[in-house]
Structure formats: structure tokens, C-alpha cells
């Protein structure tokens, strides 16, 4: 494998790992520091509902065009096949949960 390609893959894997960690932790990243990124999510790993399912984690195919995850701002546009979306996240915030 080309060393340059290996470095790019390693950097991308690291960026995705950080973004997925932030998405899982919920409030680890303030909303103004992240964006919704669609088209790159692995099956079952989406952060919120789509028009075809009721809740996060229910997308059945990889790279579903509606499925999105939170990533740090500016990351999504750098990933091939990804696009920034603005979907209302119906997940209750911690201060709204009882």
C-alpha cells in the first residue's frame, strides 16, 4: 500500500472515531461545534430517525442517503460521498428528560 494512502486512511479513521465518540457521548461537543453528516453511516449506526425508520440505529444499509451522524464542523465536506444536512433531531436533551 502506498504510504500516502495509508496516512490518509489513518487520518480519516481517526476523524471518524472521534466524531462517533462525540455522537455517542451526546453532550461532549456543543451543538455549535458539530454538524449532521449524511451518506456515510454504517448500517445501524445513525444518530437519528429517517423517513423510513422511527429512531437512531435502525438504518439497515450502509451509506443510506438519509442516515446521518454528528461530526465536528468542517469534517463532513471532506469525506467522499458525504453531505451536510440540517435535520431536526427529536432526541430529548438531558435537561428535558425526566
Secondary structure by P-SEA (a helix, b strand, c coil): ccaaaaaaaaaaaaaaaaaaaaaaaccccccccbbbbcccccccccccccccccccccccccccccbbbbcccccccccccbbbbbcccccccccccc
